[in-house]
Amino acid sequence: MVTLYINGLKVSVEKGTTLLEAAQFLGFPIPTLCHMEGLSPYGACRLCVVEIGEGDRAKLVTSCTYPVEEGLKVRTASNRVVRARKMVLELLLASCPQSKIIQDLAAAHDIRQQRFRQEYEDCILCGLCVRMCEEQMMAKAIGFRGRGQNRSIGTPFDMNSDVCRQCGGCMYVCPACSLRCTYTEPEKAICGGCANLSPPCLEKEEFDDMMCYMQPCVACEIKKN
Amino acid sequence: MASEEISTIVEKVGSSKGGLISILEEIQAKYSYLPEDALRAVAEETGRSLIDIYGVATFYRAFSLKPRGKHLISVCLGTACHVRGGPAIAEEIERQLGIKGGETTSDNEFTLETVNCLGACALGPVVVADGHYFSKMKISMVKEILDKVRIGLDRVEIDTDQRVFPLEVSCARCNHSLLDPRNVIDGHPSIRITVSFGNKHGWFCLSSLYGSYEVSSEYDIPTDTIVNVFCPHCHAELIGGAKCGECGAPMVPMIVRGGGVVQICSRRGCKGHLLDLGGAASE
């Protein structure tokens, strides 16, 4: 057992647990994006930062990857931590503003606007889907490609992967894309599920006054090709 | 794509975790790029998933997934080269080759790429063509360099090149000169030695010009064969303790007139050599 102090409270946890697990077990909330039970910690989103140490030596670490240490003093919600988290959330909002999960987190942290150049990505490169595919689905169909600005997640050569079972696990865990579907390019589609649905407008001819609010519309896109 | 070739490469490098980059490098050296089939073959051979290999292949700039031309031209656009006119050089090369950075000409002769720094900032603007560095580039030099590259930069001009000079060598044991005036290579008497490999035994002449790799021989010696070399006069085997720095094969020592030793690799096709003029060179 390791004894440490979380927000001034003396606690004992088992050796090998991470700060995040310890804090959450004790009821201290720490927001996370790229963490999921059952997947190896990755430390990509930086949302789970906590402050450790004291005085000049205090520093911010990602709690999801930091194992507990004897006598460690951890603060999960100090001013510095909250400031850093807000900054991270603003950056996430700047890249993926349409993500419901990020929006909710931002709202919970009282962020009304972000200061950075607005982009509209559908990926924050948190690697959840990659780990899901590798560790839970044992498929290793998707992974990181390229580096720096050109880093992206996908299948090799952007083609349907032989090892992909189209389980949809990657889309299930994704905090940013909610549904990354490429139904207009079936050879790249990860699940292809929506292409099998028949939207009502396919039988539009039978309903003259029907209106479609889908944007973009699945059926229209398929018809175009 | 011959998957046997890939499996030979994998076998040679070994399929341990650290070997992937070496395997990809070998494939790239062979095909000048990484073909999709080759990556799939590597995945099968090493038991690694394709995405891991694809991730590594796309991560490093040294690897290319598209076919590259015979000649690779890199234009430095680092800060120092940039302010000294690198972009103008790049533009001129792009104009003359009719391609943009990162592309290959349609005749597969040239691939042009821009790099961010070559670490030779004092020489800027720098252009590297097939491993040869051209410093303080001017737009007027572009055409000449491209023409030279087309012919081949590795072909040395024997008459004018300062790096090429004749060596007079003799046997380390009997001190008899090994030069053979009857057999002339590159306009100089050649070095005549006796080689044996397998059950064949015959004469072998190599150019006495240091820097030239011209040879002639009684038998065709297959590349990669390690031969035993003998003095044609005293029949002693020319062998020292040294190993080739390139391939690890034994080196063949010969005495240079005026003092010093030259050693050449005994593996056919390996260009490993070592010239040690001792104190003589500095005098």
HADDOCK unambig.tbl for C-alpha pairs under 7 A between the chains (distance, minus, plus):
assign (segid A and resid 140 and name CA) (segid B and resid 49 and name CA) 6.52 0.50 0.50
assign (segid A and resid 140 and name CA) (segid B and resid 51 and name CA) 6.89 0.50 0.50
assign (segid A and resid 141 and name CA) (segid B and resid 51 and name CA) 6.53 0.50 0.50
assign (segid A and resid 142 and name CA) (segid B and resid 51 and name CA) 6.28 0.50 0.50
assign (segid A and resid 143 and name CA) (segid B and resid 51 and name CA) 5.81 0.50 0.50
assign (segid A and resid 144 and name CA) (segid B and resid 55 and name CA) 5.83 0.50 0.50
assign (segid A and resid 145 and name CA) (segid B and resid 54 and name CA) 7.00 0.50 0.50
assign (segid A and resid 145 and name CA) (segid B and resid 55 and name CA) 4.63 0.50 0.50
assign (segid A and resid 145 and name CA) (segid B and resid 58 and name CA) 5.90 0.50 0.50
assign (segid A and resid 145 and name CA) (segid B and resid 59 and name CA) 6.65 0.50 0.50
assign (segid A and resid 146 and name CA) (segid B and resid 55 and name CA) 6.51 0.50 0.50
assign (segid A and resid 146 and name CA) (segid B and resid 58 and name CA) 4.64 0.50 0.50
assign (segid A and resid 146 and name CA) (segid B and resid 59 and name CA) 4.53 0.50 0.50
assign (segid A and resid 147 and name CA) (segid B and resid 59 and name CA) 5.38 0.50 0.50
assign (segid A and resid 155 and name CA) (segid B and resid 51 and name CA) 6.70 0.50 0.50
assign (segid A and resid 156 and name CA) (segid B and resid 50 and name CA) 6.86 0.50 0.50
assign (segid A and resid 156 and name CA) (segid B and resid 51 and name CA) 5.47 0.50 0.50
assign (segid A and resid 156 and name CA) (segid B and resid 54 and name CA) 5.92 0.50 0.50
